[in-house]
């Protein structure tokens, strides 16, 4: 499994985990914690994705001579 | 990458997005975006040889190389703009997607301007 495909599953896993945590925390009446968990999870996922966006941009710039 | 592998990545990501969408829409959007990036990255890598043979053909036909590089730039802009617009549309931001496409169109027109002026200039030369 290539690292990119692994990242897809990783993000889906983080998404499930955060959704479950959000529900549990909300049920136990800790609304702020629930929102912060979602936010932190989203930032973590964003950090992973932004690296791949950078890679894609570099590749396309290189292949299609967009940087000149 | 093998075509079946690419289709498999797309189908798997589709299932994940469909399951995630009602629970955590922002993560579903991210999974979709990353799957798109994976597909594009593997396709772009194999695009390199196509472009190499195209530029070989251009050199053999003694075509001005700046024309080919302009065409390639336009293709690149079209791909990246299409990708970004689809990600935006996936996140229910149709208006933003339209604006991204507008920006891409303007960029393409700016790139194509030298070719258009060249064609018009040669036409004017042909006229008596």
N, CA and C atoms of all chains as a GROMACS GRO file, in nm:
protein
  588
    1UNK      N    1   0.086  -0.120   0.000
    1UNK     CA    2   0.000   0.000   0.000
    1UNK      C    3   0.089   0.124   0.000
    2UNK      N    4   0.066   0.210  -0.097
    2UNK     CA    5   0.150   0.329  -0.106
    2UNK      C    6   0.110   0.430   0.002
    3UNK      N    7   0.202   0.518   0.041
    3UNK     CA    8   0.173   0.612   0.149
    3UNK      C    9   0.052   0.701   0.122
    4UNK      N   10   0.026   0.732  -0.006
    4UNK     CA   11  -0.089   0.818  -0.036
    4UNK      C   12  -0.220   0.746  -0.002
    5UNK      N   13  -0.228   0.618  -0.044
    5UNK     CA   14  -0.351   0.543  -0.018
    5UNK      C   15  -0.368   0.521   0.132
    6UNK      N   16  -0.252   0.500   0.200
    6UNK     CA   17  -0.259   0.486   0.345
    6UNK      C   18  -0.314   0.615   0.407
    7UNK      N   19  -0.275   0.730   0.352
    7UNK     CA   20  -0.324   0.858   0.407
    7UNK      C   21  -0.474   0.871   0.389
    8UNK      N   22  -0.526   0.819   0.276
    8UNK     CA   23  -0.672   0.824   0.255
    8UNK      C   24  -0.743   0.749   0.368
    9UNK      N   25  -0.694   0.627   0.398
    9UNK     CA   26  -0.757   0.549   0.505
    9UNK      C   27  -0.736   0.615   0.641
   10UNK      N   28  -0.617   0.674   0.660
   10UNK     CA   29  -0.588   0.743   0.786
   10UNK      C   30  -0.689   0.854   0.811
   11UNK      N   31  -0.713   0.934   0.707
   11UNK     CA   32  -0.804   1.048   0.723
   11UNK      C   33  -0.945   0.999   0.749
   12UNK      N   34  -0.986   0.893   0.677
   12UNK     CA   35  -1.119   0.838   0.702
   12UNK      C   36  -1.130   0.788   0.846
   13UNK      N   37  -1.021   0.723   0.895
   13UNK     CA   38  -1.021   0.674   1.032
   13UNK      C   39  -1.031   0.786   1.132
   14UNK      N   40  -0.951   0.892   1.110
   14UNK     CA   41  -0.957   1.008   1.200
   14UNK      C   42  -1.098   1.066   1.198
   15UNK      N   43  -1.159   1.070   1.080
   15UNK     CA   44  -1.294   1.123   1.068
   15UNK      C   45  -1.394   1.044   1.150
   16UNK      N   46  -1.386   0.909   1.140
   16UNK     CA   47  -1.477   0.825   1.218
   16UNK      C   48  -1.456   0.846   1.368
   17UNK      N   49  -1.327   0.846   1.406
   17UNK     CA   50  -1.292   0.860   1.549
   17UNK      C   51  -1.347   0.991   1.604
   18UNK      N   52  -1.324   1.098   1.527
   18UNK     CA   53  -1.369   1.230   1.573
   18UNK      C   54  -1.521   1.236   1.580
   19UNK      N   55  -1.587   1.173   1.482
   19UNK     CA   56  -1.734   1.175   1.482
   19UNK      C   57  -1.787   1.102   1.605
   20UNK      N   58  -1.725   0.986   1.637
   20UNK     CA   59  -1.770   0.909   1.754
   20UNK      C   60  -1.742   0.988   1.882
   21UNK      N   61  -1.618   1.046   1.891
   21UNK     CA   62  -1.584   1.126   2.010
   21UNK      C   63  -1.681   1.242   2.027
   22UNK      N   64  -1.712   1.305   1.914
   22UNK     CA   65  -1.804   1.419   1.917
   22UNK      C   66  -1.939   1.378   1.975
   23UNK      N   67  -1.989   1.262   1.928
   23UNK     CA   68  -2.120   1.215   1.977
   23UNK      C   69  -2.114   1.184   2.126
   24UNK      N   70  -2.006   1.112   2.168
   24UNK     CA   71  -1.995   1.072   2.308
   24UNK      C   72  -1.987   1.196   2.398
   25UNK      N   73  -1.900   1.290   2.359
   25UNK     CA   74  -1.882   1.410   2.442
   25UNK      C   75  -2.010   1.494   2.447
   26UNK      N   76  -2.082   1.494   2.335
   26UNK     CA   77  -2.206   1.572   2.332
   26UNK      C   78  -2.312   1.508   2.422
   27UNK      N   79  -2.315   1.372   2.421
   27UNK     CA   80  -2.413   1.300   2.504
   27UNK      C   81  -2.386   1.323   2.652
   28UNK      N   82  -2.257   1.335   2.688
   28UNK     CA   83  -2.224   1.355   2.828
   28UNK      C   84  -2.222   1.502   2.866
   29UNK      N   85  -2.274   1.588   2.776
   29UNK     CA   86  -2.294   1.728   2.812
   29UNK      C   87  -2.170   1.813   2.809
   30UNK      N   88  -2.065   1.771   2.735
   30UNK     CA   89  -1.944   1.853   2.727
   30UNK      C   90  -1.933   1.910   2.586
   31UNK      N   91  -2.015   2.009   2.561
   31UNK     CA   92  -2.025   2.063   2.425
   31UNK      C   93  -1.894   2.125   2.377
   32UNK      N   94  -1.828   2.203   2.466
   32UNK     CA   95  -1.705   2.272   2.422
   32UNK      C   96  -1.598   2.171   2.384
   33UNK      N   97  -1.585   2.066   2.468
   33UNK     CA   98  -1.486   1.963   2.438
   33UNK      C   99  -1.514   1.899   2.303
   34UNK      N  100  -1.641   1.876   2.277
   34UNK     CA  101  -1.679   1.812   2.151
   34UNK      C  102  -1.634   1.899   2.034
   35UNK      N  103  -1.662   2.030   2.046
   35UNK     CA  104  -1.624   2.119   1.936
   35UNK      C  105  -1.474   2.127   1.920
   36UNK      N  106  -1.402   2.130   2.034
   36UNK     CA  107  -1.256   2.139   2.023
   36UNK      C  108  -1.197   2.012   1.963
   37UNK      N  109  -1.256   1.896   1.996
   37UNK     CA  110  -1.207   1.770   1.938
   37UNK      C  111  -1.221   1.773   1.787
   38UNK      N  112  -1.338   1.819   1.741
   38UNK     CA  113  -1.359   1.826   1.596
   38UNK      C  114  -1.258   1.919   1.532
   39UNK      N  115  -1.235   2.033   1.599
   39UNK     CA  116  -1.143   2.132   1.542
   39UNK      C  117  -1.002   2.076   1.532
   40UNK      N  118  -0.955   2.013   1.644
   40UNK     CA  119  -0.818   1.959   1.644
   40UNK      C  120  -0.805   1.849   1.540
   41UNK      N  121  -0.907   1.762   1.531
   41UNK     CA  122  -0.902   1.657   1.430
   41UNK      C  123  -0.895   1.714   1.290
   42UNK      N  124  -0.974   1.820   1.268
   42UNK     CA  125  -0.974   1.879   1.135
   42UNK      C  126  -0.838   1.940   1.101
   43UNK      N  127  -0.775   2.005   1.201
   43UNK     CA  128  -0.644   2.065   1.176
   43UNK      C  129  -0.541   1.956   1.144
   44UNK      N  130  -0.548   1.844   1.219
   44UNK     CA  131  -0.453   1.734   1.194
   44UNK      C  132  -0.469   1.682   1.051
   45UNK      N  133  -0.596   1.661   1.012
   45UNK     CA  134  -0.622   1.611   0.877
   45UNK      C  135  -0.575   1.711   0.772
   46UNK      N  136  -0.598   1.839   0.801
   46UNK     CA  137  -0.559   1.943   0.707
   46UNK      C  138  -0.408   1.943   0.687
   47UNK      N  139  -0.333   1.920   0.797
   47UNK     CA  140  -0.187   1.915   0.785
   47UNK      C  141  -0.143   1.803   0.693
   48UNK      N  142  -0.213   1.687   0.702
   48UNK     CA  143  -0.177   1.575   0.613
   48UNK      C  144  -0.206   1.613   0.469
   49UNK      N  145  -0.328   1.668   0.446
   49UNK     CA  146  -0.372   1.692   0.308
   49UNK      C  147  -0.288   1.801   0.243
   50UNK      N  148  -0.250   1.903   0.322
   50UNK     CA  149  -0.181   2.017   0.263
   50UNK      C  150  -0.046   1.974   0.204
   51UNK      N  151   0.017   1.873   0.268
   51UNK     CA  152   0.143   1.821   0.215
   51UNK      C  153   0.124   1.761   0.077
   52UNK      N  154   0.012   1.686   0.061
   52UNK     CA  155  -0.012   1.624  -0.069
   52UNK      C  156  -0.053   1.727  -0.174
   53UNK      N  157  -0.125   1.832  -0.131
   53UNK     CA  158  -0.159   1.939  -0.225
   53UNK      C  159  -0.030   2.003  -0.276
   54UNK      N  160   0.064   2.025  -0.185
   54UNK     CA  161   0.192   2.082  -0.223
   54UNK      C  162   0.263   1.993  -0.326
   55UNK      N  163   0.262   1.862  -0.298
   55UNK     CA  164   0.327   1.767  -0.389
   55UNK      C  165   0.263   1.772  -0.528
   56UNK      N  166   0.127   1.776  -0.529
   56UNK     CA  167   0.057   1.780  -0.658
   56UNK      C  168   0.091   1.908  -0.734
   57UNK      N  169   0.094   2.021  -0.663
   57UNK     CA  170   0.125   2.148  -0.728
   57UNK      C  171   0.264   2.144  -0.790
   58UNK      N  172   0.360   2.093  -0.712
   58UNK     CA  173   0.498   2.086  -0.762
   58UNK      C  174   0.505   2.001  -0.888
   59UNK      N  175   0.438   1.885  -0.880
   59UNK     CA  176   0.442   1.791  -0.994
   59UNK      C  177   0.382   1.856  -1.119
   60UNK      N  178   0.264   1.919  -1.102
   60UNK     CA  179   0.198   1.978  -1.218
   60UNK      C  180   0.279   2.094  -1.273
   61UNK      N  181   0.338   2.173  -1.181
   61UNK     CA  182   0.424   2.282  -1.224
   61UNK      C  183   0.541   2.231  -1.307
   62UNK      N  184   0.596   2.117  -1.263
   62UNK     CA  185   0.712   2.062  -1.331
   62UNK      C  186   0.675   2.004  -1.467
   63UNK      N  187   0.563   1.929  -1.470
   63UNK     CA  188   0.528   1.857  -1.593
   63UNK      C  189   0.479   1.953  -1.701
   64UNK      N  190   0.398   2.052  -1.660
   64UNK     CA  191   0.338   2.141  -1.761
   64UNK      C  192   0.412   2.274  -1.775
   65UNK      N  193   0.534   2.282  -1.723
   65UNK     CA  194   0.618   2.404  -1.735
   65UNK      C  195   0.544   2.530  -1.687
   66UNK      N  196   0.465   2.517  -1.581
   66UNK     CA  197   0.386   2.632  -1.537
   66UNK      C  198   0.469   2.736  -1.462
   67UNK      N  199   0.587   2.697  -1.416
   67UNK     CA  200   0.663   2.790  -1.331
   67UNK      C  201   0.741   2.891  -1.414
   68UNK      N  202   0.760   2.863  -1.546
   68UNK     CA  203   0.840   2.955  -1.626
   68UNK      C  204   0.757   3.074  -1.673
   69UNK      N  205   0.095   0.379  -1.253
   69UNK     CA  206   0.016   0.288  -1.171
   69UNK      C  207  -0.086   0.215  -1.259
   70UNK      N  208  -0.120   0.096  -1.221
   70UNK     CA  209  -0.215   0.016  -1.297
   70UNK      C  210  -0.353   0.080  -1.292
   71UNK      N  211  -0.426   0.066  -1.403
   71UNK     CA  212  -0.557   0.133  -1.411
   71UNK      C  213  -0.655   0.074  -1.311
   72UNK      N  214  -0.646  -0.058  -1.288
   72UNK     CA  215  -0.739  -0.121  -1.192
   72UNK      C  216  -0.714  -0.068  -1.052
   73UNK      N  217  -0.585  -0.043  -1.023
   73UNK     CA  218  -0.550   0.011  -0.892
   73UNK      C  219  -0.613   0.150  -0.874
   74UNK      N  220  -0.604   0.232  -0.980
   74UNK     CA  221  -0.661   0.367  -0.973
   74UNK      C  222  -0.812   0.362  -0.952
   75UNK      N  223  -0.878   0.273  -1.029
   75UNK     CA  224  -1.024   0.261  -1.014
   75UNK      C  225  -1.057   0.211  -0.874
   76UNK      N  226  -0.975   0.120  -0.821
   76UNK     CA  227  -0.998   0.071  -0.686
   76UNK      C  228  -0.986   0.181  -0.583
   77UNK      N  229  -0.884   0.267  -0.598
   77UNK     CA  230  -0.870   0.382  -0.507
   77UNK      C  231  -0.994   0.470  -0.514
   78UNK      N  232  -1.041   0.495  -0.636
   78UNK     CA  233  -1.159   0.580  -0.652
   78UNK      C  234  -1.282   0.519  -0.587
   79UNK      N  235  -1.303   0.389  -0.607
   79UNK     CA  236  -1.422   0.325  -0.550
   79UNK      C  237  -1.414   0.321  -0.398
   80UNK      N  238  -1.295   0.287  -0.345
   80UNK     CA  239  -1.279   0.282  -0.199
   80UNK      C  240  -1.305   0.418  -0.138
   81UNK      N  241  -1.248   0.522  -0.201
   81UNK     CA  242  -1.268   0.657  -0.149
   81UNK      C  243  -1.414   0.695  -0.156
   82UNK      N  244  -1.482   0.652  -0.263
   82UNK     CA  245  -1.626   0.683  -0.275
   82UNK      C  246  -1.705   0.621  -0.160
   83UNK      N  247  -1.674   0.494  -0.129
   83UNK     CA  248  -1.745   0.428  -0.018
   83UNK      C  249  -1.718   0.502   0.112
   84UNK      N  250  -1.588   0.535   0.137
   84UNK     CA  251  -1.552   0.605   0.262
   84UNK      C  252  -1.624   0.739   0.272
   85UNK      N  253  -1.625   0.813   0.160
   85UNK     CA  254  -1.691   0.945   0.161
   85UNK      C  255  -1.840   0.931   0.186
   86UNK      N  256  -1.901   0.830   0.123
   86UNK     CA  257  -2.045   0.811   0.139
   86UNK      C  258  -2.081   0.776   0.283
   87UNK      N  259  -1.992   0.697   0.348
   87UNK     CA  260  -2.019   0.661   0.487
   87UNK      C  261  -1.993   0.779   0.580
   88UNK      N  262  -1.888   0.856   0.549
   88UNK     CA  263  -1.848   0.967   0.637
   88UNK      C  264  -1.939   1.088   0.625
   89UNK      N  265  -1.999   1.107   0.505
   89UNK     CA  266  -2.070   1.232   0.475
   89UNK      C  267  -2.173   1.274   0.581
   90UNK      N  268  -2.265   1.184   0.623
   90UNK     CA  269  -2.363   1.230   0.723
   90UNK      C  270  -2.304   1.252   0.862
   91UNK      N  271  -2.194   1.182   0.896
   91UNK     CA  272  -2.138   1.193   1.030
   91UNK      C  273  -2.045   1.311   1.043
   92UNK      N  274  -1.952   1.325   0.946
   92UNK     CA  275  -1.851   1.431   0.956
   92UNK      C  276  -1.823   1.485   0.817
   93UNK      N  277  -1.906   1.579   0.770
   93UNK     CA  278  -1.893   1.625   0.631
   93UNK      C  279  -1.757   1.686   0.599
   94UNK      N  280  -1.694   1.754   0.698
   94UNK     CA  281  -1.564   1.814   0.663
   94UNK      C  282  -1.460   1.708   0.634
   95UNK      N  283  -1.464   1.596   0.709
   95UNK     CA  284  -1.367   1.490   0.685
   95UNK      C  285  -1.397   1.416   0.554
   96UNK      N  286  -1.526   1.405   0.524
   96UNK     CA  287  -1.563   1.342   0.397
   96UNK      C  288  -1.504   1.422   0.281
   97UNK      N  289  -1.514   1.555   0.292
   97UNK     CA  290  -1.458   1.641   0.188
   97UNK      C  291  -1.308   1.619   0.174
   98UNK      N  292  -1.239   1.608   0.291
   98UNK     CA  293  -1.094   1.589   0.288
   98UNK      C  294  -1.056   1.456   0.224
   99UNK      N  295  -1.132   1.350   0.257
   99UNK     CA  296  -1.103   1.218   0.198
   99UNK      C  297  -1.121   1.225   0.047
  100UNK      N  298  -1.228   1.290   0.004
  100UNK     CA  299  -1.250   1.302  -0.140
  100UNK      C  300  -1.139   1.378  -0.208
  101UNK      N  301  -1.096   1.487  -0.144
  101UNK     CA  302  -0.989   1.569  -0.201
  101UNK      C  303  -0.858   1.491  -0.210
  102UNK      N  304  -0.825   1.417  -0.104
  102UNK     CA  305  -0.700   1.342  -0.105
  102UNK      C  306  -0.704   1.230  -0.208
  103UNK      N  307  -0.821   1.166  -0.223
  103UNK     CA  308  -0.833   1.061  -0.324
  103UNK      C  309  -0.813   1.121  -0.463
  104UNK      N  310  -0.870   1.240  -0.484
  104UNK     CA  311  -0.848   1.308  -0.612
  104UNK      C  312  -0.702   1.338  -0.635
  105UNK      N  313  -0.633   1.381  -0.528
  105UNK     CA  314  -0.490   1.412  -0.542
  105UNK      C  315  -0.412   1.286  -0.576
  106UNK      N  316  -0.445   1.174  -0.510
  106UNK     CA  317  -0.374   1.049  -0.538
  106UNK      C  318  -0.391   1.011  -0.684
  107UNK      N  319  -0.517   1.019  -0.733
  107UNK     CA  320  -0.543   0.982  -0.872
  107UNK      C  321  -0.467   1.074  -0.967
  108UNK      N  322  -0.475   1.206  -0.943
  108UNK     CA  323  -0.410   1.300  -1.032
  108UNK      C  324  -0.259   1.281  -1.032
  109UNK      N  325  -0.202   1.258  -0.911
  109UNK     CA  326  -0.056   1.243  -0.902
  109UNK      C  327  -0.008   1.125  -0.986
  110UNK      N  328  -0.080   1.012  -0.977
  110UNK     CA  329  -0.034   0.895  -1.053
  110UNK      C  330  -0.054   0.916  -1.203
  111UNK      N  331  -0.159   0.993  -1.240
  111UNK     CA  332  -0.182   1.016  -1.383
  111UNK      C  333  -0.079   1.114  -1.439
  112UNK      N  334  -0.050   1.218  -1.358
  112UNK     CA  335   0.045   1.320  -1.404
  112UNK      C  336   0.182   1.258  -1.428
  113UNK      N  337   0.216   1.161  -1.344
  113UNK     CA  338   0.346   1.097  -1.359
  113UNK      C  339   0.359   1.027  -1.494
  114UNK      N  340   0.250   0.963  -1.538
  114UNK     CA  341   0.257   0.896  -1.667
  114UNK      C  342   0.237   0.994  -1.782
  115UNK      N  343   0.188   1.114  -1.750
  115UNK     CA  344   0.171   1.219  -1.852
  115UNK      C  345   0.306   1.266  -1.905
  116UNK      N  346   0.408   1.253  -1.821
  116UNK     CA  347   0.540   1.303  -1.854
  116UNK      C  348   0.592   1.246  -1.987
  117UNK      N  349   0.572   1.114  -2.006
  117UNK     CA  350   0.624   1.050  -2.128
  117UNK      C  351   0.545   1.098  -2.250
  118UNK      N  352   0.412   1.120  -2.232
  118UNK     CA  353   0.330   1.170  -2.343
  118UNK      C  354   0.383   1.306  -2.388
  119UNK      N  355   0.410   1.393  -2.289
  119UNK     CA  356   0.457   1.527  -2.321
  119UNK      C  357   0.595   1.521  -2.386
  120UNK      N  358   0.677   1.426  -2.339
  120UNK     CA  359   0.811   1.411  -2.398
  120UNK      C  360   0.799   1.375  -2.546
  121UNK      N  361   0.711   1.280  -2.578
  121UNK     CA  362   0.699   1.240  -2.720
  121UNK      C  363   0.636   1.353  -2.801
  122UNK      N  364   0.545   1.428  -2.741
  122UNK     CA  365   0.485   1.543  -2.811
  122UNK      C  366   0.593   1.645  -2.845
  123UNK      N  367   0.681   1.672  -2.749
  123UNK     CA  368   0.783   1.773  -2.776
  123UNK      C  369   0.886   1.720  -2.877
  124UNK      N  370   0.909   1.588  -2.877
  124UNK     CA  371   0.994   1.529  -2.981
  124UNK      C  372   0.934   1.551  -3.119
  125UNK      N  373   0.801   1.528  -3.129
  125UNK     CA  374   0.730   1.550  -3.256
  125UNK      C  375   0.742   1.695  -3.300
  126UNK      N  376   0.726   1.786  -3.203
  126UNK     CA  377   0.733   1.929  -3.235
  126UNK      C  378   0.872   1.965  -3.287
  127UNK      N  379   0.975   1.906  -3.224
  127UNK     CA  380   1.110   1.935  -3.271
  127UNK      C  381   1.132   1.878  -3.411
  128UNK      N  382   1.077   1.758  -3.437
  128UNK     CA  383   1.093   1.698  -3.569
  128UNK      C  384   1.022   1.779  -3.676
  129UNK      N  385   0.904   1.837  -3.641
  129UNK     CA  386   0.827   1.915  -3.738
  129UNK      C  387   0.875   2.060  -3.742
  130UNK      N  388   0.978   2.093  -3.665
  130UNK     CA  389   1.036   2.228  -3.661
  130UNK      C  390   0.930   2.334  -3.624
  131UNK      N  391   0.841   2.296  -3.530
  131UNK     CA  392   0.744   2.393  -3.479
  131UNK      C  393   0.813   2.475  -3.370
  132UNK      N  394   0.776   2.602  -3.362
  132UNK     CA  395   0.831   2.688  -3.258
  132UNK      C  396   0.796   2.630  -3.121
  133UNK      N  397   0.899   2.613  -3.038
  133UNK     CA  398   0.878   2.542  -2.912
  133UNK      C  399   0.794   2.621  -2.813
  134UNK      N  400   0.787   2.754  -2.832
  134UNK     CA  401   0.708   2.833  -2.737
  134UNK      C  402   0.558   2.804  -2.754
  135UNK      N  403   0.518   2.767  -2.875
  135UNK     CA  404   0.376   2.732  -2.896
  135UNK      C  405   0.339   2.608  -2.816
  136UNK      N  406   0.426   2.506  -2.824
  136UNK     CA  407   0.397   2.381  -2.753
  136UNK      C  408   0.393   2.406  -2.603
  137UNK      N  409   0.489   2.487  -2.554
  137UNK     CA  410   0.491   2.509  -2.409
  137UNK      C  411   0.369   2.589  -2.364
  138UNK      N  412   0.319   2.680  -2.452
  138UNK     CA  413   0.195   2.751  -2.418
  138UNK      C  414   0.077   2.655  -2.410
  139UNK      N  415   0.070   2.565  -2.508
  139UNK     CA  416  -0.040   2.469  -2.508
  139UNK      C  417  -0.034   2.382  -2.383
  140UNK      N  418   0.088   2.339  -2.346
  140UNK     CA  419   0.103   2.255  -2.227
  140UNK      C  420   0.062   2.331  -2.102
  141UNK      N  421   0.101   2.460  -2.096
  141UNK     CA  422   0.062   2.541  -1.981
  141UNK      C  423  -0.089   2.551  -1.971
  142UNK      N  424  -0.154   2.569  -2.086
  142UNK     CA  425  -0.300   2.580  -2.084
  142UNK      C  426  -0.363   2.450  -2.037
  143UNK      N  427  -0.307   2.336  -2.082
  143UNK     CA  428  -0.360   2.207  -2.037
  143UNK      C  429  -0.342   2.193  -1.886
  144UNK      N  430  -0.224   2.233  -1.836
  144UNK     CA  431  -0.199   2.224  -1.693
  144UNK      C  432  -0.296   2.309  -1.613
  145UNK      N  433  -0.318   2.433  -1.660
  145UNK     CA  434  -0.413   2.521  -1.591
  145UNK      C  435  -0.551   2.459  -1.592
  146UNK      N  436  -0.591   2.402  -1.707
  146UNK     CA  437  -0.724   2.342  -1.715
  146UNK      C  438  -0.739   2.228  -1.615
  147UNK      N  439  -0.636   2.142  -1.605
  147UNK     CA  440  -0.643   2.029  -1.511
  147UNK      C  441  -0.655   2.077  -1.368
  148UNK      N  442  -0.567   2.170  -1.328
  148UNK     CA  443  -0.562   2.209  -1.187
  148UNK      C  444  -0.687   2.287  -1.148
  149UNK      N  445  -0.737   2.368  -1.243
  149UNK     CA  446  -0.858   2.446  -1.214
  149UNK      C  447  -0.979   2.354  -1.204
  150UNK      N  448  -0.985   2.255  -1.292
  150UNK     CA  449  -1.095   2.159  -1.287
  150UNK      C  450  -1.094   2.086  -1.154
  151UNK      N  451  -0.974   2.045  -1.110
  151UNK     CA  452  -0.962   1.975  -0.983
  151UNK      C  453  -1.012   2.061  -0.868
  152UNK      N  454  -0.964   2.187  -0.862
  152UNK     CA  455  -1.002   2.275  -0.752
  152UNK      C  456  -1.150   2.304  -0.754
  153UNK      N  457  -1.206   2.324  -0.874
  153UNK     CA  458  -1.348   2.356  -0.885
  153UNK      C  459  -1.433   2.237  -0.840
  154UNK      N  460  -1.386   2.115  -0.872
  154UNK     CA  461  -1.462   1.998  -0.830
  154UNK      C  462  -1.456   1.978  -0.680
  155UNK      N  463  -1.340   2.009  -0.620
  155UNK     CA  464  -1.330   2.001  -0.473
  155UNK      C  465  -1.426   2.101  -0.410
  156UNK      N  466  -1.429   2.222  -0.465
  156UNK     CA  467  -1.518   2.325  -0.411
  156UNK      C  468  -1.664   2.284  -0.426
  157UNK      N  469  -1.697   2.224  -0.544
  157UNK     CA  470  -1.835   2.182  -0.567
  157UNK      C  471  -1.873   2.067  -0.474
  158UNK      N  472  -1.772   1.982  -0.444
  158UNK     CA  473  -1.793   1.870  -0.352
  158UNK      C  474  -1.829   1.921  -0.213
  159UNK      N  475  -1.774   2.037  -0.176
  159UNK     CA  476  -1.802   2.096  -0.044
  159UNK      C  477  -1.922   2.190  -0.051
  160UNK      N  478  -2.009   2.171  -0.148
  160UNK     CA  479  -2.133   2.249  -0.164
  160UNK      C  480  -2.106   2.398  -0.183
  161UNK      N  481  -1.993   2.430  -0.246
  161UNK     CA  482  -1.960   2.571  -0.271
  161UNK      C  483  -1.959   2.596  -0.420
  162UNK      N  484  -2.077   2.589  -0.481
  162UNK     CA  485  -2.086   2.603  -0.625
  162UNK      C  486  -2.040   2.739  -0.675
  163UNK      N  487  -2.072   2.845  -0.598
  163UNK     CA  488  -2.034   2.979  -0.640
  163UNK      C  489  -1.883   2.994  -0.644
  164UNK      N  490  -1.817   2.941  -0.539
  164UNK     CA  491  -1.671   2.950  -0.534
  164UNK      C  492  -1.608   2.871  -0.649
  165UNK      N  493  -1.669   2.754  -0.680
  165UNK     CA  494  -1.619   2.674  -0.791
  165UNK      C  495  -1.626   2.753  -0.921
  166UNK      N  496  -1.739   2.823  -0.939
  166UNK     CA  497  -1.753   2.906  -1.059
  166UNK      C  498  -1.646   3.012  -1.066
  167UNK      N  499  -1.613   3.071  -0.951
  167UNK     CA  500  -1.510   3.176  -0.953
  167UNK      C  501  -1.372   3.120  -0.982
  168UNK      N  502  -1.343   3.000  -0.928
  168UNK     CA  503  -1.214   2.937  -0.959
  168UNK      C  504  -1.204   2.913  -1.109
  169UNK      N  505  -1.315   2.865  -1.168
  169UNK     CA  506  -1.314   2.840  -1.313
  169UNK      C  507  -1.296   2.969  -1.391
  170UNK      N  508  -1.358   3.076  -1.340
  170UNK     CA  509  -1.342   3.206  -1.407
  170UNK      C  510  -1.196   3.250  -1.406
  171UNK      N  511  -1.132   3.234  -1.290
  171UNK     CA  512  -0.990   3.270  -1.280
  171UNK      C  513  -0.907   3.189  -1.378
  172UNK      N  514  -0.939   3.059  -1.389
  172UNK     CA  515  -0.866   2.975  -1.483
  172UNK      C  516  -0.886   3.020  -1.627
  173UNK      N  517  -1.011   3.059  -1.659
  173UNK     CA  518  -1.037   3.105  -1.796
  173UNK      C  519  -0.957   3.230  -1.828
  174UNK      N  520  -0.953   3.323  -1.731
  174UNK     CA  521  -0.876   3.446  -1.753
  174UNK      C  522  -0.728   3.413  -1.774
  175UNK      N  523  -0.677   3.322  -1.691
  175UNK     CA  524  -0.536   3.282  -1.706
  175UNK      C  525  -0.509   3.222  -1.842
  176UNK      N  526  -0.604   3.139  -1.891
  176UNK     CA  527  -0.586   3.075  -2.022
  176UNK      C  528  -0.587   3.180  -2.132
  177UNK      N  529  -0.679   3.278  -2.122
  177UNK     CA  530  -0.684   3.383  -2.224
  177UNK      C  531  -0.554   3.461  -2.227
  178UNK      N  532  -0.501   3.491  -2.108
  178UNK     CA  533  -0.375   3.567  -2.102
  178UNK      C  534  -0.262   3.487  -2.168
  179UNK      N  535  -0.261   3.355  -2.144
  179UNK     CA  536  -0.156   3.272  -2.203
  179UNK      C  537  -0.174   3.260  -2.354
  180UNK      N  538  -0.301   3.258  -2.399
  180UNK     CA  539  -0.326   3.235  -2.542
  180UNK      C  540  -0.311   3.363  -2.623
  181UNK      N  541  -0.303   3.477  -2.557
  181UNK     CA  542  -0.300   3.604  -2.628
  181UNK      C  543  -0.184   3.616  -2.729
  182UNK      N  544  -0.060   3.578  -2.693
  182UNK     CA  545   0.048   3.586  -2.793
  182UNK      C  546   0.020   3.504  -2.918
  183UNK      N  547  -0.040   3.385  -2.901
  183UNK     CA  548  -0.070   3.302  -3.019
  183UNK      C  549  -0.174   3.369  -3.106
  184UNK      N  550  -0.279   3.425  -3.042
  184UNK     CA  551  -0.385   3.492  -3.119
  184UNK      C  552  -0.328   3.610  -3.196
  185UNK      N  553  -0.246   3.691  -3.127
  185UNK     CA  554  -0.188   3.806  -3.197
  185UNK      C  555  -0.096   3.761  -3.310
  186UNK      N  556  -0.024   3.650  -3.288
  186UNK     CA  557   0.062   3.598  -3.395
  186UNK      C  558  -0.017   3.558  -3.517
  187UNK      N  559  -0.132   3.488  -3.492
  187UNK     CA  560  -0.216   3.446  -3.605
  187UNK      C  561  -0.267   3.570  -3.679
  188UNK      N  562  -0.314   3.670  -3.605
  188UNK     CA  563  -0.370   3.790  -3.669
  188UNK      C  564  -0.262   3.863  -3.748
  189UNK      N  565  -0.140   3.870  -3.689
  189UNK     CA  566  -0.031   3.938  -3.759
  189UNK      C  567   0.004   3.869  -3.891
  190UNK      N  568   0.009   3.734  -3.889
  190UNK     CA  569   0.041   3.664  -4.014
  190UNK      C  570  -0.071   3.679  -4.116
  191UNK      N  571  -0.194   3.687  -4.067
  191UNK     CA  572  -0.307   3.713  -4.157
  191UNK      C  573  -0.293   3.848  -4.223
  192UNK      N  574  -0.255   3.947  -4.141
  192UNK     CA  575  -0.240   4.084  -4.195
  192UNK      C  576  -0.128   4.087  -4.299
  193UNK      N  577  -0.020   4.007  -4.274
  193UNK     CA  578   0.088   4.001  -4.372
  193UNK      C  579   0.042   3.938  -4.504
  194UNK      N  580  -0.051   3.840  -4.493
  194UNK     CA  581  -0.097   3.772  -4.612
  194UNK      C  582  -0.183   3.865  -4.699
  195UNK      N  583  -0.253   3.959  -4.632
  195UNK     CA  584  -0.340   4.049  -4.707
  195UNK      C  585  -0.259   4.138  -4.799
  196UNK      N  586  -0.310   4.166  -4.918
  196UNK     CA  587  -0.238   4.252  -5.011
  196UNK      C  588  -0.236   4.399  -4.965
   0.00000   0.00000   0.00000
